Amino acid sequence: MVACPANRWPSGRIAALSIFLALANGGGALAQEGAPPTTPSQAQNNLPPNADVTPSDWSVHGQVTVVDQGHLGFRSPYSGPQSLNPGNRQDETISATAYIGRRLWDGGEIYFDPEFNQGDGFNHTTGLAGFPNGEAQKASSHVPKFNPARAYIKQVFGLGGEQEDITDDLNSIAGKEDVSRITVWAGKLAVNDLFDTNVYAHDPRNDFLNWSIWEGGAYDYAADPKGYSDGVAIELNQKRWAFRVGDFLLPRFSNSRDLDTRIFQHHGLQAEFEERHQLFGQDGKLRILGFANTGYMGSYAQALLTPTIDITQTRATRTMTGLVLNLEQGLTDQLGMFARFSLNDGRHEIMSFTDISRSGQLGFSLKGSAWGRPQDTVGLATAINALSGVQIAYFAAGGTGILIGDGKLNYATEDVLELYYRAQLTEWASLTGDYQFIANPAYNADRGPVSIFAARVHLQF
């Protein structure tokens, strides 16, 4: 667990929760379901939306999330530079975010999301490709660290016709918009605010915690170690479909804290088509996403030719391409399912996300109406993560990636099972118990399996 010396938040969780409770009791508006697409750093509230939308010029919300997570000891005949520690382990992450939005003019809005983060994932967020804590960042800190998470402008161009209500929510100002519209975002935000969203599995502050379940595991979206980037996106929205394109800055090199501003040479481009339908009277969405990252990245094949298997010596301007298929489907009024399949070419160094070149996931989300807790949610999902042939050879030879590296490798797919129960205690507070079972951690059949337990407190107003 993260210790709390004098210069840290006193008893991190207690102080963070106390600050938030003081704010919440001050009468802040409750966030509603239907927020803009979210990321590991932006939560959705699963409460029903307010049917009576009153137009506003401001949106102000906040959240605090604490995740206490531990794993039991497991079999490990050897360890490498980025192996999961085989002993019993417990760690903690804390985040506190303000979401501030202001309407500038007709269709124009500006948003700023200041955030504080503290804590660490297991092994400083290494050791597993499907990492088990979506609140853990690669840029961890043992003291509260400020991050201007988002600062962007949004412009909506209505195309006329039918309108729909937009509820007051995280990064959403109450009002009305044409269903047929063009929306432009520009500034600092997270690529997966807009791309590869899924109502059942996309928010580690409220639903699944594992990286390869709340995101397409092989989707190496442009981001700094905290999960954000600078860029522009544009979307054409219609009633039954939407099409969006975005171009964002990549890190200067793999996992770099600095973004590469050579925008005409290096950038992360993605395009996504979203189809909306009803099946047996239940809403569903199918998304097809393609991405192409052109950046300063290494080659696994060339790294195998270096004396020390050093991929950093092989870096040059290269392009990685990939695909994500993403389905969400209501089955009943209380039960929904989701599935994703993602892949990338597996030839070049991962720039931002995690060491996965193929990933498939399937899961279900059930509301608690059957046992008298309609705002509670239970989720069950599995993910199977895989490497390309040249990646297998690279890690077997002792190479290290963005998250993994055992020094040697007896390859097998990394298999993840996650179960959570989220109890909605009040309109603004939830408590989640989470269990994950991971076989072949970091694709190594010689190590594991590992059982991981977590408790999550999420407060939001």
C-alpha positions in Angstrom: 0.0 0.0 0.0 1.1 3.5 -0.6 2.5 5.0 2.6 1.6 8.5 3.7 4.6 10.6 5.0 4.1 14.0 6.3 4.2 15.8 3.0 1.6 13.5 1.5 -2.2 13.7 1.9 -2.7 12.5 5.5 -4.2 9.0 5.3 -4.6 9.7 1.6 -8.1 8.1 1.3 -9.5 9.8 4.4 -8.4 13.3 3.3 -9.5 12.9 -0.3 -12.9 11.6 0.8 -13.3 14.3 3.4 -12.6 17.1 0.9 -15.1 15.6 -1.6 -17.8 15.1 1.1 -17.5 18.8 2.0 -17.9 19.8 -1.6 -20.8 17.4 -2.2 -22.7 18.5 0.9 -22.4 22.1 -0.4 -25.2 21.3 -2.9 -23.4 20.5 -6.2 -25.6 19.1 -9.0 -25.7 15.4 -9.5 -24.1 14.0 -12.6 -26.4 12.0 -14.8 -25.9 9.1 -17.3 -25.3 10.1 -20.9 -22.0 11.9 -20.4 -19.6 12.4 -23.3 -17.3 9.4 -24.0 -15.1 8.7 -21.1 -11.5 7.6 -20.4 -9.5 6.1 -17.5 -9.5 9.6 -16.1 -13.2 10.5 -16.6 -16.1 8.8 -14.9 -19.7 8.2 -16.0 -22.5 8.1 -13.5 -25.0 5.4 -14.1 -28.0 7.3 -12.6 -31.0 7.9 -14.9 -30.7 11.2 -16.9 -32.8 14.1 -15.9 -35.8 14.3 -18.3 -36.3 18.0 -17.7 -33.3 19.7 -19.2 -32.8 23.4 -18.4 -30.3 25.1 -20.7 -27.3 26.4 -18.9 -24.1 28.3 -19.6 -22.0 26.4 -17.1 -21.2 22.9 -16.1 -19.3 22.2 -12.8 -18.7 18.8 -11.4 -16.1 16.8 -9.4 -15.0 13.3 -8.5 -12.8 11.4 -6.2 -11.8 7.8 -6.8 -9.8 5.6 -4.5 -8.7 2.1 -5.6 -7.1 -0.2 -3.0 -5.7 -3.3 -4.8 -3.7 -6.3 -3.8 -2.6 -9.7 -5.2 -1.7 -13.0 -3.6 1.7 -14.6 -4.0 2.1 -16.8 -7.1 4.5 -19.3 -8.7 7.5 -17.6 -10.2 10.7 -19.6 -11.0 12.4 -16.4 -12.3 11.7 -12.7 -12.7 12.9 -10.0 -15.1 13.3 -6.2 -15.1 9.5 -5.7 -15.6 8.0 -8.8 -14.0 5.1 -8.7 -11.6 6.4 -9.1 -8.0 5.5 -12.7 -7.1 5.0 -11.9 -3.4 1.9 -10.7 -1.7 1.4 -7.0 -2.7 -1.0 -4.2 -2.0 -1.1 -0.7 -3.7 -3.4 2.2 -3.8 -4.3 5.0 -6.3 -6.2 8.2 -5.6 -7.6 10.7 -8.1 -9.5 14.0 -7.6 -10.9 15.9 -10.6 -12.9 19.0 -11.3 -14.8 19.3 -14.5 -15.5 22.9 -15.5 -17.3 23.8 -18.7 -18.5 27.2 -20.0 -20.7 28.1 -23.0 -18.9 30.7 -25.1 -21.4 31.3 -27.9 -24.0 29.5 -29.9 -22.5 26.0 -30.3 -19.2 26.9 -28.7 -18.0 25.5 -25.4 -14.7 25.4 -23.4 -13.7 22.8 -20.9 -10.9 22.6 -18.3 -10.4 19.5 -16.0 -7.7 20.1 -13.4 -6.8 16.8 -11.6 -4.7 15.5 -8.8 -3.3 12.0 -8.8 -1.4 10.0 -6.1 -0.4 6.4 -5.9 1.0 3.6 -7.9 0.0 0.4 -9.7 1.8 -2.9 -9.0 5.5 -2.7 -9.8 5.2 1.0 -10.8 2.5 0.0 -13.4 4.4 -2.9 -15.0 4.3 -6.7 -15.0 1.1 -7.4 -16.9 -0.1 -6.6 -20.4 -3.7 -6.5 -19.2 -2.9 -4.2 -16.3 -5.5 -4.6 -13.5 -6.0 -1.0 -12.4 -7.4 1.5 -14.8 -6.7 4.3 -12.4 -3.0 3.5 -12.3 -0.8 5.7 -14.6 2.6 5.2 -16.0 3.6 8.5 -14.5 2.9 7.5 -10.9 3.6 9.7 -7.8 3.7 9.0 -4.1 2.6 12.6 -3.4 -0.4 14.4 -4.8 0.6 15.6 -8.3 -1.3 18.2 -10.3 -2.2 17.5 -13.9 -4.2 19.9 -16.2 -5.9 16.8 -17.6 -8.0 18.5 -20.3 -8.3 21.9 -21.8 -10.2 22.1 -25.0 -12.7 23.9 -27.1 -15.8 22.2 -28.6 -17.8 23.6 -31.4 -21.1 22.2 -32.6 -22.6 23.1 -36.1 -26.2 22.2 -36.2 -27.5 21.0 -39.6 -31.2 21.5 -38.8 -34.1 19.1 -38.2 -34.9 17.1 -35.1 -33.2 18.2 -31.8 -32.2 16.2 -28.7 -31.6 17.2 -25.1 -28.1 17.3 -23.8 -27.9 16.8 -20.0 -25.7 18.5 -17.6 -22.8 16.1 -16.9 -19.1 15.7 -16.8 -17.8 17.8 -19.7 -21.3 18.4 -20.9 -23.4 21.6 -20.7 -27.2 21.3 -20.5 -29.1 22.4 -23.6 -30.3 21.2 -27.0 -28.5 20.2 -30.1 -29.5 19.2 -33.6 -29.4 15.4 -34.0 -27.8 16.0 -37.4 -24.7 17.9 -36.5 -21.0 18.4 -37.0 -18.8 18.6 -33.9 -15.2 19.7 -33.6 -12.9 19.3 -30.6 -9.5 21.0 -30.4 -7.0 21.1 -27.5 -5.8 18.7 -24.8 -8.0 15.7 -24.1 -7.9 11.9 -24.2 -8.2 10.1 -27.5 -10.6 7.6 -25.9 -12.9 10.4 -24.7 -14.2 10.1 -28.3 -13.0 6.8 -29.8 -13.6 3.1 -28.8 -16.2 4.0 -26.2 -18.6 1.4 -24.8 -21.5 2.0 -22.3 -20.7 -1.3 -20.4 -16.9 -1.2 -20.4 -15.0 2.0 -20.7 -14.9 3.7 -17.2 -12.6 2.2 -14.6 -14.0 4.6 -12.0 -17.4 2.8 -12.3 -17.1 -0.5 -14.2 -14.2 -2.8 -15.2 -10.7 -2.0 -13.9 -8.6 -4.2 -16.3 -6.9 -2.2 -19.2 -7.7 -4.9 -21.7 -11.4 -4.9 -20.8 -12.3 -1.2 -20.7 -10.3 -0.6 -23.9 -9.4 -2.5 -27.0 -6.1 -4.0 -25.8 -4.3 -3.6 -29.1 -5.5 0.0 -29.7 -2.3 2.0 -29.2 -4.0 5.4 -29.0 -1.8 8.5 -28.8 -1.2 9.6 -25.2 1.4 10.8 -22.7 2.0 8.5 -19.6 -1.1 10.1 -17.9 -3.3 9.2 -20.9 -3.8 12.6 -22.6 -2.7 14.2 -25.8 -3.1 17.4 -27.9 -5.1 17.2 -31.1 -8.2 17.8 -33.2 -11.2 15.6 -33.9 -14.3 16.1 -36.0 -17.6 14.1 -36.0 -20.6 13.9 -38.3 -23.6 12.7 -36.2 -26.9 11.3 -37.6 -29.7 9.5 -35.9 -28.6 6.0 -36.8 -24.9 6.5 -37.3 -21.9 8.7 -36.7 -18.4 9.0 -38.3 -15.5 10.6 -36.6 -11.8 11.3 -37.4 -9.1 12.5 -35.0 -5.4 13.4 -35.3 -3.3 13.6 -32.1 0.3 14.0 -31.0 2.3 10.9 -30.2 5.0 10.7 -27.5 8.4 11.7 -28.7 9.3 8.0 -28.2 7.7 5.1 -26.4 6.2 6.2 -23.1 7.8 9.6 -23.2 6.5 12.3 -21.0 6.9 14.8 -23.8 4.7 14.8 -26.9 6.2 15.0 -30.4 5.2 18.4 -31.9 6.5 17.5 -35.4 2.9 17.2 -36.5 3.6 16.8 -40.2 6.0 13.9 -39.6 4.7 12.1 -36.4 1.1 11.8 -35.3 -1.7 9.3 -34.4 -4.6 9.2 -36.8 -7.8 7.3 -36.3 -11.2 7.1 -37.9 -14.3 5.4 -36.5 -17.7 4.5 -37.9 -20.5 4.0 -35.4 -23.8 2.2 -36.3 -26.8 2.4 -34.0 -29.6 -0.2 -34.1 -32.3 -2.0 -32.1 -32.3 -5.8 -31.7 -35.4 -7.4 -30.1 -36.4 -3.9 -28.9 -33.0 -3.2 -27.2 -30.5 -0.6 -28.2 -27.1 -1.6 -29.6 -24.1 0.0 -31.3 -21.4 -1.4 -33.5 -18.2 0.6 -34.0 -15.4 -0.1 -36.5 -12.2 1.8 -35.8 -8.9 2.0 -37.8 -5.8 3.7 -36.6 -2.3 4.6 -38.0 0.5 5.9 -35.8 3.5 7.4 -37.5 6.2 8.1 -34.9 9.8 7.5 -33.7 9.5 3.8 -32.8 11.7 0.8 -32.6 11.5 -2.5 -34.6 11.3 -5.8 -32.8 13.0 -7.6 -35.6 15.9 -5.2 -35.7 16.2 -5.3 -31.9 16.8 -9.0 -32.1 19.9 -8.3 -34.1 21.5 -6.0 -31.5 23.9 -7.5 -28.9 21.8 -6.5 -25.9 18.3 -6.8 -27.5 17.9 -3.1 -27.1 14.9 -1.7 -29.1 15.9 1.9 -28.3 18.8 1.5 -30.7 16.5 0.7 -33.6 14.2 3.7 -33.4 13.3 5.5 -36.6 10.2 7.0 -38.2 7.8 4.1 -38.7 4.0 3.5 -39.0 1.9 1.1 -37.0 -1.6 0.3 -38.1 -4.5 -1.4 -36.3 -8.2 -2.2 -36.1 -10.8 -2.3 -33.4 -14.3 -3.9 -33.6 -16.5 -2.9 -30.7 -20.1 -4.0 -30.0 -22.4 -3.0 -27.2 -25.9 -4.6 -27.1 -28.8 -4.5 -24.6 -30.3 -7.9 -24.1 -33.1 -6.9 -21.6 -33.9 -3.8 -19.7 -31.4 -4.9 -17.0 -28.8 -7.0 -18.9 -26.3 -5.9 -21.5 -23.4 -7.5 -23.3 -20.3 -6.2 -25.0 -17.5 -7.6 -27.2 -14.3 -6.2 -28.7 -11.7 -7.5 -31.0 -8.5 -5.4 -31.6 -5.2 -5.9 -33.4 -2.2 -4.0 -34.6 0.6 -5.1 -36.9 2.8 -6.3 -34.1 6.0 -5.2 -35.8 6.9 -2.0 -34.1 7.3 -0.7 -30.6 4.2 0.3 -28.6 4.1 4.0 -28.2 1.5 4.7 -25.5 -0.8 1.9 -24.3 0.3 -1.6 -23.5 2.2 -4.7 -25.0 -0.7 -6.3 -26.8 -1.0 -7.0 -30.6 -4.2 -9.1 -30.5 -7.0 -9.0 -28.0 -10.5 -10.3 -27.7 -13.0 -9.6 -25.0 -16.5 -10.6 -24.1 -18.6 -9.4 -21.1 -21.9 -8.8 -19.5 -23.4 -6.1 -17.3 -26.4 -6.6 -15.1 -28.4 -4.1 -13.0 -29.6 -5.1 -9.6 -33.4 -4.8 -10.0 -33.9 -8.6 -9.4 -32.6 -8.3 -5.8 -34.1 -4.8 -5.0 -31.0 -2.8 -5.9 -31.8 -1.2 -9.3 -28.8 1.2 -9.2 -26.3 -1.5 -8.4 -24.3 -3.2 -11.2 -22.6 -6.6 -11.5 -20.2 -7.1 -14.3 -18.4 -10.2 -15.6 -15.9 -10.2 -18.5 -13.0 -12.1 -20.0 -10.2 -11.0 -22.2 -7.6 -13.0 -24.2 -4.4 -11.1 -25.0 -1.7 -12.2 -27.5 1.6 -11.2 -29.1 2.8 -11.4 -32.7 5.5 -13.9 -33.6 8.3 -11.3 -33.7 7.2 -9.9 -30.3 7.3 -13.4 -28.8 10.9 -13.9 -30.1 11.8 -10.4 -28.8 10.5 -11.0 -25.2 11.9 -14.6 -25.2 15.3 -13.2 -25.9 15.1 -10.8 -22.9 13.6 -7.7 -24.4 11.5 -5.3 -22.5 8.3 -3.5 -23.6 6.2 -0.6 -22.3 4.8 -2.8 -19.4 6.3 -6.3 -19.5 9.7 -8.1 -19.7 10.4 -11.3 -17.7 13.9 -11.8 -19.1 12.8 -15.0 -20.8 9.4 -16.3 -22.0 7.5 -19.6 -22.2 4.8 -18.1 -24.4 1.1 -18.5 -23.8 -1.8 -16.1 -24.2 -2.5 -13.8 -21.2 -6.0 -14.7 -20.1 -8.0 -12.3 -17.9 -11.2 -12.9 -16.0 -12.8 -10.0 -14.1 -15.9 -9.8 -11.8 -17.1 -6.7 -10.0 -20.1 -5.6 -7.9 -20.8 -1.9 -7.7 -23.1 -0.8 -4.9 -24.7 2.6 -5.4 -24.8 3.8 -1.8 -26.2 7.3 -2.5 -26.8 9.4 -5.5 -23.1 10.6 -5.3 -21.3 7.6 -3.8 -20.6 4.0 -4.8 -18.5 1.2 -3.4 -17.1 -1.6 -5.7 -15.6 -5.0 -4.9 -13.5 -6.4 -7.8 -11.8 -9.7 -8.4 -9.5 -10.6 -11.3 -7.9 -13.9 -12.2 -5.0 -13.7 -14.7 -3.4 -16.8 -16.2 0.0 -16.6 -17.8 0.8 -13.0 -16.6 2.8 -11.1 -19.2 2.3 -14.1 -21.6 4.5 -16.4 -19.5 3.3 -19.9 -18.8 6.1 -20.3 -16.3 4.6 -17.7 -13.9 1.3 -17.3 -12.2 -1.6 -17.6 -12.2 -2.4 -14.5 -10.0 -5.5 -13.5 -8.1 -6.1 -9.8 -7.7 -8.6 -8.2 -5.3 -9.7 -4.6 -5.2 -12.0 -2.2 -3.3 -13.0 1.0 -5.1 -14.7 4.1 -3.6 -16.1 6.6 -6.2 -17.7 9.9 -5.2 -19.1 12.2 -7.8 -21.2 15.4 -7.9 
